[in-house]
Amino acid sequence: MELCIPNLRALLQSRPIVRCCAFGQICHPKLIEMVGHLGAFDAIWLDQEHVGLTIPQIEEANRAARSVGLPSFVRLPATDYASVMRPLEAGSSGIMASMVRSAAETRSIVNWAKFYPQGGRGVNGTGVDGGYGQYPGAEYFKRANERTFVAIQIEHADAVAEVDAIAAVPDVDLLFIGPADLSQSMGLPGQWSHPDVLKAIEKVAKACAANGVAWGILPRDEAHANQCRDLGCRLFSIGIDIWFFQRGIRSYIEQWPSYFPKS
């Protein structure tokens, strides 16, 4: 029986905005289920880059996401074929490659994520994405190529310099801007609204528009998100598990002022 999980690639094409949130430091299936039951988000992503989530952790997180009808993708350091392929076999809807700086790197990532004729991904249909071996080869390749989401992070000045070529690589679904690292690489750490950083974001937006590719961002706040939305941004990563937890604790404590007096 096939589970009805939204195709993230199709969501990006059909909706004006796609809302997602991230799980990393406290990635747990129950928390993912809770987010899914809220009904506020369209997708989740898992941070293997900074947290080092294991494949078993990714499998359990993906299983929880599927149970509440959320597509999921994994941010990873796309250093080789195995690092891209394994999260897909663990049930992820796609991958987001961090710290990409060139079109050549982008072509390698697409090649590792897609089967022939779009790429050369290694064949093993015994994972979740192959229905644990129930899909015939031709069907497996077709389904995987149609549904596998490929995002490339633009978070370095080198990538911005080559963004027109990166956006033109076939089968790239999304360019995702990392403002913190991007501003740092430009010698402007933390200055997300600096004119030069905004100019870089505008360059990414124009490259995406010219090549029919969506772009996304982890915005600092709603004002920053609105600024990006005006430039054509369609995927917004709103919140991370740690932020949710910290703000939830603070909000709850504030409801008990006599028990938690401010020092």
C-alpha positions as YAML, in Angstrom:
chain: A
units: angstrom
residues:
- id: 1
  name: MET
  ca: [0.00, 0.00, 0.00]
- id: 2
  name: GLU
  ca: [1.39, 3.37, -1.02]
- id: 3
  name: LEU
  ca: [1.26, 6.16, 1.57]
- id: 4
  name: CYS
  ca: [-0.11, 9.51, 0.39]
- id: 5
  name: ILE
  ca: [2.79, 11.81, 1.17]
- id: 6
  name: PRO
  ca: [2.73, 15.12, -0.72]
- id: 7
  name: ASN
  ca: [5.30, 15.46, -3.47]
- id: 8
  name: LEU
  ca: [7.52, 18.31, -2.29]
- id: 9
  name: ARG
  ca: [8.58, 19.10, -5.84]
- id: 10
  name: ALA
  ca: [4.92, 19.51, -6.80]
- id: 11
  name: LEU
  ca: [4.19, 21.64, -3.72]
- id: 12
  name: LEU
  ca: [6.89, 24.09, -4.75]
- id: 13
  name: GLN
  ca: [5.34, 24.43, -8.18]
- id: 14
  name: SER
  ca: [1.73, 24.73, -7.05]
- id: 15
  name: ARG
  ca: [1.80, 26.89, -3.91]
- id: 16
  name: PRO
  ca: [2.75, 30.54, -3.47]
- id: 17
  name: ILE
  ca: [4.70, 29.64, -0.31]
- id: 18
  name: VAL
  ca: [5.83, 26.41, 1.33]
- id: 19
  name: ARG
  ca: [6.41, 26.48, 5.11]
- id: 20
  name: CYS
  ca: [8.86, 24.11, 6.72]
- id: 21
  name: CYS
  ca: [10.76, 23.79, 9.98]
- id: 22
  name: ALA
  ca: [13.97, 22.07, 11.02]
- id: 23
  name: PHE
  ca: [14.91, 19.31, 13.42]
- id: 24
  name: GLY
  ca: [18.44, 18.78, 14.62]
- id: 25
  name: GLN
  ca: [19.68, 18.92, 18.21]
- id: 26
  name: ILE
  ca: [16.50, 17.46, 19.66]
- id: 27
  name: CYS
  ca: [15.28, 15.52, 16.64]
- id: 28
  name: HIS
  ca: [12.78, 12.98, 17.96]
- id: 29
  name: PRO
  ca: [9.89, 11.19, 16.23]
- id: 30
  name: LYS
  ca: [7.34, 12.36, 18.81]
- id: 31
  name: LEU
  ca: [8.26, 16.01, 18.27]
- id: 32
  name: ILE
  ca: [7.86, 15.56, 14.53]
- id: 33
  name: GLU
  ca: [4.46, 13.96, 15.09]
- id: 34
  name: MET
  ca: [3.45, 16.90, 17.28]
- id: 35
  name: VAL
  ca: [4.39, 19.38, 14.56]
- id: 36
  name: GLY
  ca: [2.48, 17.35, 12.00]
- id: 37
  name: HIS
  ca: [-0.66, 17.26, 14.14]
- id: 38
  name: LEU
  ca: [-0.58, 21.07, 14.41]
- id: 39
  name: GLY
  ca: [-1.23, 21.22, 10.68]
- id: 40
  name: ALA
  ca: [0.74, 24.45, 10.29]
- id: 41
  name: PHE
  ca: [3.74, 23.23, 8.25]
- id: 42
  name: ASP
  ca: [4.02, 21.75, 4.78]
- id: 43
  name: ALA
  ca: [7.32, 19.90, 5.27]
- id: 44
  name: ILE
  ca: [10.21, 19.34, 7.65]
- id: 45
  name: TRP
  ca: [13.94, 19.12, 7.16]
- id: 46
  name: LEU
  ca: [16.55, 17.25, 9.17]
- id: 47
  name: ASP
  ca: [19.96, 18.73, 9.90]
- id: 48
  name: GLN
  ca: [22.65, 16.14, 9.31]
- id: 49
  name: GLU
  ca: [25.23, 18.81, 8.48]
- id: 50
  name: HIS
  ca: [25.58, 20.41, 11.91]
- id: 51
  name: VAL
  ca: [24.12, 17.71, 14.14]
- id: 52
  name: GLY
  ca: [25.45, 14.57, 12.49]
- id: 53
  name: LEU
  ca: [22.16, 12.65, 12.58]
- id: 54
  name: THR
  ca: [22.70, 8.95, 11.95]
- id: 55
  name: ILE
  ca: [20.90, 7.00, 9.25]
- id: 56
  name: PRO
  ca: [18.79, 5.17, 11.90]
- id: 57
  name: GLN
  ca: [17.79, 8.55, 13.35]
- id: 58
  name: ILE
  ca: [16.88, 9.79, 9.88]
- id: 59
  name: GLU
  ca: [14.84, 6.62, 9.25]
- id: 60
  name: GLU
  ca: [12.85, 7.11, 12.46]
- id: 61
  name: ALA
  ca: [12.34, 10.82, 11.79]
- id: 62
  name: ASN
  ca: [11.14, 10.09, 8.26]
- id: 63
  name: ARG
  ca: [8.82, 7.39, 9.55]
- id: 64
  name: ALA
  ca: [7.25, 9.88, 11.95]
- id: 65
  name: ALA
  ca: [6.94, 12.49, 9.19]
- id: 66
  name: ARG
  ca: [5.21, 10.00, 6.89]
- id: 67
  name: SER
  ca: [2.77, 9.10, 9.67]
- id: 68
  name: VAL
  ca: [1.51, 12.70, 9.76]
- id: 69
  name: GLY
  ca: [1.66, 13.29, 6.00]
- id: 70
  name: LEU
  ca: [4.74, 15.52, 5.92]
- id: 71
  name: PRO
  ca: [7.43, 15.26, 3.25]
- id: 72
  name: SER
  ca: [10.95, 15.57, 4.63]
- id: 73
  name: PHE
  ca: [14.39, 16.36, 3.31]
- id: 74
  name: VAL
  ca: [17.86, 16.19, 4.82]
- id: 75
  name: ARG
  ca: [20.48, 18.91, 4.86]
- id: 76
  name: LEU
  ca: [23.82, 17.23, 4.45]
- id: 77
  name: PRO
  ca: [27.45, 17.81, 3.55]
- id: 78
  name: ALA
  ca: [27.25, 16.38, 0.04]
- id: 79
  name: THR
  ca: [30.81, 15.17, -0.17]
- id: 80
  name: ASP
  ca: [30.28, 11.91, -2.04]
- id: 81
  name: TYR
  ca: [27.73, 9.61, -3.61]
- id: 82
  name: ALA
  ca: [26.95, 7.67, -0.42]
- id: 83
  name: SER
  ca: [26.23, 10.80, 1.64]
- id: 84
  name: VAL
  ca: [23.53, 11.81, -0.88]
- id: 85
  name: MET
  ca: [22.07, 8.36, -1.55]
- id: 86
  name: ARG
  ca: [21.67, 7.01, 2.00]
- id: 87
  name: PRO
  ca: [19.12, 9.56, 3.29]
- id: 88
  name: LEU
  ca: [17.01, 8.85, 0.19]
- id: 89
  name: GLU
  ca: [17.02, 5.13, 0.87]
- id: 90
  name: ALA
  ca: [16.13, 5.97, 4.48]
- id: 91
  name: GLY
  ca: [12.85, 7.48, 3.30]
- id: 92
  name: SER
  ca: [13.66, 11.16, 2.82]
- id: 93
  name: SER
  ca: [11.76, 13.00, 0.12]
- id: 94
  name: GLY
  ca: [14.98, 14.70, -0.91]
- id: 95
  name: ILE
  ca: [18.24, 16.30, 0.10]
- id: 96
  name: MET
  ca: [19.61, 19.78, 0.59]
- id: 97
  name: ALA
  ca: [23.34, 20.03, -0.05]
- id: 98
  name: SER
  ca: [25.20, 22.51, 2.13]
- id: 99
  name: MET
  ca: [28.17, 24.73, 1.27]
- id: 100
  name: VAL
  ca: [27.96, 24.21, -2.49]
- id: 101
  name: ARG
  ca: [30.13, 26.67, -4.37]
- id: 102
  name: SER
  ca: [29.97, 25.73, -8.05]
- id: 103
  name: ALA
  ca: [27.90, 24.34, -10.89]
- id: 104
  name: ALA
  ca: [30.32, 21.40, -11.13]
- id: 105
  name: GLU
  ca: [29.54, 20.41, -7.53]
- id: 106
  name: THR
  ca: [25.84, 20.84, -8.25]
- id: 107
  name: ARG
  ca: [25.98, 18.51, -11.25]
- id: 108
  name: SER
  ca: [27.67, 15.84, -9.11]
- id: 109
  name: ILE
  ca: [24.97, 16.14, -6.44]
- id: 110
  name: VAL
  ca: [22.16, 15.75, -8.99]
- id: 111
  name: ASN
  ca: [23.98, 12.78, -10.52]
- id: 112
  name: TRP
  ca: [24.18, 11.09, -7.10]
- id: 113
  name: ALA
  ca: [20.51, 11.80, -6.30]
- id: 114
  name: LYS
  ca: [18.87, 10.75, -9.57]
- id: 115
  name: PHE
  ca: [18.70, 7.51, -11.54]
- id: 116
  name: TYR
  ca: [19.27, 7.18, -15.30]
- id: 117
  name: PRO
  ca: [18.66, 9.08, -17.51]
- id: 118
  name: GLN
  ca: [18.92, 12.08, -15.15]
- id: 119
  name: GLY
  ca: [21.81, 10.72, -13.12]
- id: 120
  name: GLY
  ca: [23.75, 7.69, -12.03]
- id: 121
  name: ARG
  ca: [22.50, 6.98, -8.51]
- id: 122
  name: GLY
  ca: [23.39, 3.51, -7.22]
- id: 123
  name: VAL
  ca: [20.57, 1.00, -7.48]
- id: 124
  name: ASN
  ca: [19.11, -0.62, -4.36]
- id: 125
  name: GLY
  ca: [15.34, -0.85, -4.19]
- id: 126
  name: THR
  ca: [15.23, -2.53, -0.78]
- id: 127
  name: GLY
  ca: [14.96, 0.74, 1.15]
- id: 128
  name: VAL
  ca: [11.87, 2.71, 2.10]
- id: 129
  name: ASP
  ca: [11.88, 4.61, -1.19]
- id: 130
  name: GLY
  ca: [11.70, 1.30, -3.09]
- id: 131
  name: GLY
  ca: [8.83, -0.01, -0.97]
- id: 132
  name: TYR
  ca: [11.29, -2.46, 0.62]
- id: 133
  name: GLY
  ca: [11.75, -4.22, -2.71]
- id: 134
  name: GLN
  ca: [8.14, -4.29, -3.91]
- id: 135
  name: TYR
  ca: [8.56, -1.94, -6.88]
- id: 136
  name: PRO
  ca: [9.91, -3.31, -10.17]
- id: 137
  name: GLY
  ca: [13.11, -1.65, -11.35]
- id: 138
  name: ALA
  ca: [11.61, 0.57, -14.05]
- id: 139
  name: GLU
  ca: [8.82, 1.75, -11.72]
- id: 140
  name: TYR
  ca: [11.27, 2.37, -8.91]
- id: 141
  name: PHE
  ca: [13.53, 4.54, -11.09]
- id: 142
  name: LYS
  ca: [10.57, 6.50, -12.47]
- id: 143
  name: ARG
  ca: [8.98, 7.11, -9.05]
- id: 144
  name: ALA
  ca: [12.26, 8.12, -7.46]
- id: 145
  name: ASN
  ca: [13.20, 10.55, -10.23]
- id: 146
  name: GLU
  ca: [9.74, 12.13, -10.18]
- id: 147
  name: ARG
  ca: [9.67, 12.60, -6.40]
- id: 148
  name: THR
  ca: [13.28, 13.14, -5.29]
- id: 149
  name: PHE
  ca: [13.72, 16.76, -4.29]
- id: 150
  name: VAL
  ca: [17.15, 18.37, -4.79]
- id: 151
  name: ALA
  ca: [18.02, 21.63, -3.05]
- id: 152
  name: ILE
  ca: [21.34, 23.44, -3.25]
- id: 153
  name: GLN
  ca: [22.40, 25.83, -0.50]
- id: 154
  name: ILE
  ca: [23.76, 29.18, -1.57]
- id: 155
  name: GLU
  ca: [25.68, 30.27, 1.50]
- id: 156
  name: HIS
  ca: [29.02, 31.50, 0.20]
- id: 157
  name: ALA
  ca: [30.12, 34.41, -1.95]
- id: 158
  name: ASP
  ca: [31.69, 31.94, -4.40]
- id: 159
  name: ALA
  ca: [28.29, 30.34, -4.98]
- id: 160
  name: VAL
  ca: [26.68, 33.73, -5.56]
- id: 161
  name: ALA
  ca: [29.33, 34.49, -8.17]
- id: 162
  name: GLU
  ca: [28.37, 31.31, -10.03]
- id: 163
  name: VAL
  ca: [24.67, 31.25, -9.20]
- id: 164
  name: ASP
  ca: [23.46, 31.66, -12.79]
- id: 165
  name: ALA
  ca: [25.27, 28.47, -13.79]
- id: 166
  name: ILE
  ca: [24.15, 26.66, -10.61]
- id: 167
  name: ALA
  ca: [20.49, 27.53, -11.19]
- id: 168
  name: ALA
  ca: [20.78, 26.30, -14.78]
- id: 169
  name: VAL
  ca: [21.77, 22.74, -13.78]
- id: 170
  name: PRO
  ca: [18.89, 20.42, -14.77]
- id: 171
  name: ASP
  ca: [16.81, 18.81, -11.98]
- id: 172
  name: VAL
  ca: [17.70, 21.34, -9.31]
- id: 173
  name: ASP
  ca: [14.40, 22.15, -7.56]
- id: 174
  name: LEU
  ca: [15.46, 24.81, -5.08]
- id: 175
  name: LEU
  ca: [18.27, 27.16, -4.18]
- id: 176
  name: PHE
  ca: [18.28, 27.76, -0.44]
- id: 177
  name: ILE
  ca: [20.02, 30.84, 0.91]
- id: 178
  name: GLY
  ca: [21.85, 30.60, 4.23]
- id: 179
  name: PRO
  ca: [22.11, 34.26, 5.29]
- id: 180
  name: ALA
  ca: [24.36, 33.64, 8.30]
- id: 181
  name: ASP
  ca: [27.10, 31.86, 6.37]
- id: 182
  name: LEU
  ca: [26.61, 34.00, 3.29]
- id: 183
  name: SER
  ca: [27.08, 37.24, 5.23]
- id: 184
  name: GLN
  ca: [30.10, 35.76, 6.99]
- id: 185
  name: SER
  ca: [31.73, 34.75, 3.70]
- id: 186
  name: MET
  ca: [31.27, 38.34, 2.51]
- id: 187
  name: GLY
  ca: [33.04, 39.72, 5.57]
- id: 188
  name: LEU
  ca: [29.74, 40.95, 7.01]
- id: 189
  name: PRO
  ca: [28.94, 38.40, 9.73]
- id: 190
  name: GLY
  ca: [25.41, 38.74, 11.08]
- id: 191
  name: GLN
  ca: [24.57, 41.70, 8.84]
- id: 192
  name: TRP
  ca: [21.71, 40.04, 7.01]
- id: 193
  name: SER
  ca: [20.22, 43.35, 5.91]
- id: 194
  name: HIS
  ca: [23.45, 44.91, 4.70]
- id: 195
  name: PRO
  ca: [23.01, 46.29, 1.15]
- id: 196
  name: ASP
  ca: [25.68, 43.95, -0.21]
- id: 197
  name: VAL
  ca: [24.00, 40.90, 1.33]
- id: 198
  name: LEU
  ca: [20.63, 42.01, -0.03]
- id: 199
  name: LYS
  ca: [22.23, 42.52, -3.44]
- id: 200
  name: ALA
  ca: [23.53, 38.93, -3.30]
- id: 201
  name: ILE
  ca: [20.06, 37.66, -2.41]
- id: 202
  name: GLU
  ca: [18.58, 39.61, -5.31]
- id: 203
  name: LYS
  ca: [21.13, 38.02, -7.64]
- id: 204
  name: VAL
  ca: [20.06, 34.54, -6.48]
- id: 205
  name: ALA
  ca: [16.40, 35.49, -6.93]
- id: 206
  name: LYS
  ca: [17.01, 36.68, -10.49]
- id: 207
  name: ALA
  ca: [18.95, 33.53, -11.40]
- id: 208
  name: CYS
  ca: [16.11, 31.38, -10.07]
- id: 209
  name: ALA
  ca: [13.47, 33.36, -11.95]
- id: 210
  name: ALA
  ca: [15.46, 33.09, -15.18]
- id: 211
  name: ASN
  ca: [15.78, 29.31, -14.85]
- id: 212
  name: GLY
  ca: [12.38, 28.42, -13.41]
- id: 213
  name: VAL
  ca: [13.86, 27.30, -10.08]
- id: 214
  name: ALA
  ca: [12.29, 28.06, -6.70]
- id: 215
  name: TRP
  ca: [14.33, 29.56, -3.91]
- id: 216
  name: GLY
  ca: [14.06, 29.49, -0.15]
- id: 217
  name: ILE
  ca: [15.57, 30.98, 2.96]
- id: 218
  name: LEU
  ca: [15.75, 30.71, 6.74]
- id: 219
  name: PRO
  ca: [14.49, 34.22, 7.56]
- id: 220
  name: ARG
  ca: [15.45, 36.10, 10.70]
- id: 221
  name: ASP
  ca: [11.90, 37.36, 11.35]
- id: 222
  name: GLU
  ca: [8.63, 38.11, 9.56]
- id: 223
  name: ALA
  ca: [9.87, 41.45, 8.21]
- id: 224
  name: HIS
  ca: [12.88, 39.73, 6.67]
- id: 225
  name: ALA
  ca: [10.64, 36.98, 5.29]
- id: 226
  name: ASN
  ca: [8.32, 39.55, 3.72]
- id: 227
  name: GLN
  ca: [11.29, 41.25, 2.09]
- id: 228
  name: CYS
  ca: [12.34, 37.94, 0.57]
- id: 229
  name: ARG
  ca: [8.79, 37.09, -0.45]
- id: 230
  name: ASP
  ca: [8.65, 40.31, -2.43]
- id: 231
  name: LEU
  ca: [11.72, 39.05, -4.31]
- id: 232
  name: GLY
  ca: [9.96, 35.81, -5.20]
- id: 233
  name: CYS
  ca: [10.99, 33.52, -2.35]
- id: 234
  name: ARG
  ca: [8.62, 30.54, -2.04]
- id: 235
  name: LEU
  ca: [10.06, 28.22, 0.62]
- id: 236
  name: PHE
  ca: [10.46, 29.56, 4.15]
- id: 237
  name: SER
  ca: [12.16, 27.62, 6.91]
- id: 238
  name: ILE
  ca: [10.36, 29.01, 9.93]
- id: 239
  name: GLY
  ca: [11.87, 27.78, 13.14]
- id: 240
  name: ILE
  ca: [14.20, 25.11, 14.47]
- id: 241
  name: ASP
  ca: [13.50, 22.58, 17.23]
- id: 242
  name: ILE
  ca: [15.83, 24.36, 19.68]
- id: 243
  name: TRP
  ca: [14.12, 27.72, 19.08]
- id: 244
  name: PHE
  ca: [10.69, 26.16, 19.63]
- id: 245
  name: PHE
  ca: [11.83, 24.58, 22.88]
- id: 246
  name: GLN
  ca: [13.55, 27.69, 24.24]
- id: 247
  name: ARG
  ca: [10.65, 29.99, 23.41]
- id: 248
  name: GLY
  ca: [8.15, 27.50, 24.77]
- id: 249
  name: ILE
  ca: [9.97, 27.34, 28.11]
- id: 250
  name: ARG
  ca: [10.19, 31.13, 28.35]
- id: 251
  name: SER
  ca: [6.55, 31.60, 27.43]
- id: 252
  name: TYR
  ca: [5.43, 29.06, 30.01]
- id: 253
  name: ILE
  ca: [7.60, 30.55, 32.77]
- id: 254
  name: GLU
  ca: [6.13, 33.99, 32.04]
- id: 255
  name: GLN
  ca: [2.71, 32.63, 32.99]
- id: 256
  name: TRP
  ca: [3.99, 31.96, 36.53]
- id: 257
  name: PRO
  ca: [5.51, 35.34, 37.53]
- id: 258
  name: SER
  ca: [5.28, 34.81, 41.29]
- id: 259
  name: TYR
  ca: [7.12, 31.51, 41.05]
- id: 260
  name: PHE
  ca: [9.75, 32.71, 38.58]
- id: 261
  name: PRO
  ca: [10.46, 36.32, 39.54]
- id: 262
  name: LYS
  ca: [12.66, 38.22, 37.15]
- id: 263
  name: SER
  ca: [16.08, 38.90, 38.64]
...
